[in-house]
Amino acid sequence: MSTGTEKQTCENLSRRNLLKGAVLGVAGTAAVASGGWALSEAQAKSCPALKWPWPYEKLDPAKTAEIAHDEYYRLECGASLIYSVFSQLAEKIGDPYASFPVEAFAFLGAGVDTWGTICGANSGENIVTNLIIGPKTNGVELGRLMGSEIMQWYCDTALPDYVPKVSKVKAEIPKTVSSSPLCHVSVGVWMAAAKKPLGSPERKERCARVTASVAYKTVELLNAWKDGKYVTKGVFPAKLYHIDAQGNCDQCHGTNVPSPPMPEKTVKS
Amino acid sequence: MSTGTEKQTCENLSRRNLLKGAVLGVAGTAAVASGGWALSEAQAKSCPALKWPWPYEKLDPAKTAEIAHDEYYRLECGASLIYSVFSQLAEKIGDPYASFPVEAFAFLGAGVDTWGTICGANSGENIVTNLIIGPKTNGVELGRLMGSEIMQWYCDTALPDYVPKVSKVKAEIPKTVSSSPLCHVSVGVWMAAAKKPLGSPERKERCARVTASVAYKTVELLNAWKDGKYVTKGVFPAKLYHIDAQGNCDQCHGTNVPSPPMPEKTVKS
């Protein structure tokens, strides 16, 4: 855990070193590679938020899911998922969790600004796994692969599969399989099955429980990772489809799936 | 700008107050509403990352676009857009920008883990506008509306519309209109027009320039906001379509657009 002195060092160092590289857009230097900014490896070690992996202690998946469910009604899906994990780690560990601006990620709700793109629970779990395990610039792909594994599970699973201790509605909440990580598809499939409008208490409770379900899954995998027992099932779909893609091609294209331009077989010098 | 003492206070306060509310999942308390964690308003003011708006100084859009373009090749679209803005503000202001873990957002590239969901440039610009202007829990919707305005501009504009000083490829890069904020659609439309595969240098340079174009637009709007001259054109699409949606219904549904369940006209007690 950091001290106040370390934090002040972090800021001072980053401001001094930015002149050397970051602001000038000099990518890939030895200094940049070690941290979030243009810090040497030794310097970056004093900045708790810029050093990976972030310290992690195993959490109770059910307790995490309860927090995610309850906070959904204040922060929506994306930020409540982050909050469910980081609020507990802030209490156990302190920084970098305590000073992370979770609430600013409320915009992730409803698929970003209500545009129905990626479900906020999927955005939130990727933020959590990548902040804790670390980014590819730190030499690991595992945060991203765990995020991808959870998205595939989200697509394949009848959700919500978590029932909170205290529900906001009395009616039963149907479970549906989205086959997509997108909010529009996930919510649309559920609305069609449940015959409930977007603004209904049932739809909101459904999304609160979906967020709780994803939070539960995320902590299960992070706990396995902490124990050294996590073997990823995550993949990068672009390697399979030759385009950044979900893999559920016929859900939008019907039977007329276009073929992307393929790589040339001859290697250019 | 914060001092080391303030930061240490931030961490200590957050750990102490978490026991009062945040970890227990008590939402909507007066204490929670003022900051990222369970802090009172006075306490939250000492945490630079948990107080909105974040301090902002006007930036040069072209310089920002150059940084975004160059950093794309290290951080991909989402993180390079954040980096293009925050690296400059870290140099001018320090924290909360200097200690923000930008690199962990590299997973946003290729529409999150190469799943082709929301284009990382759109994720990145929303993170920037919401971190700087602040979230709805802080009483403002403007960060989210600015994010939505930029996504609509992204959909409607022939992109990339920014040409960097030093390109990574010699060939001309076609411009295409995506009509969608999704990576899969945006990249797919461009690949079909350019007849270039996903792994080609031209496709990568195209995405670097799209990121630069969005970075330019983001700083233009933030500068207008700083001058008190920003009047948002952003909307929340769910209010128009009764489902979280992009608005380009026929791009996936063809002529057979489903009708979402509509709100009941009678108000239940």
Interface residues (C-beta under 8 A of the other chain):
Chain A: S2 T3 G4 T5 K7 Q8 C10 E11 S14 R15 L18 L19 A22 V23 G25 V26 A27 G28 V32 G35 G36 W37 C47 A49 L50 W52 E66 I67 D70 E71 Y73 R74 L75 A79 Y83 S87 Q88 A90 E91 G94 D95 P96 A98 S99 F100 P101 V102 E103 A104 F105 A106 F107 A110 G111 V112 D113 T114 W115 G116 T117 I118 N122 S123 N126 I127 N130 L131 G134 P135 K136 T137 N138 G143 R144 L145 G147 S148 M151 P181 L182 C183 H184 V187 G188 M191 A192 A194 K195 K196 P197 L198 G199 S200 G234 F236 P237 A238 K239 H242 I243 D244 A245 Q246 Q251 C252 G254 P258 P260 P261 M262 P263 E264
Chain B: S2 T3 G4 T5 K7 Q8 C10 E11 S14 R15 L18 L19 A22 V23 G25 V26 A27 G28 V32 G35 G36 W37 C47 A49 L50 W52 E66 I67 D70 E71 Y73 R74 L75 A79 Y83 S87 Q88 A90 E91 G94 D95 P96 A98 S99 F100 P101 V102 E103 A104 F105 A106 F107 A110 G111 V112 D113 T114 W115 G116 T117 I118 N122 S123 N126 I127 N130 L131 G134 P135 K136 T137 N138 G143 R144 L145 G147 S148 M151 P181 L182 C183 H184 V187 G188 M191 A192 A194 K195 K196 P197 L198 G199 S200 G234 F236 P237 A238 K239 H242 I243 D244 A245 Q246 Q251 C252 G254 P258 P260 P261 M262 P263 E264
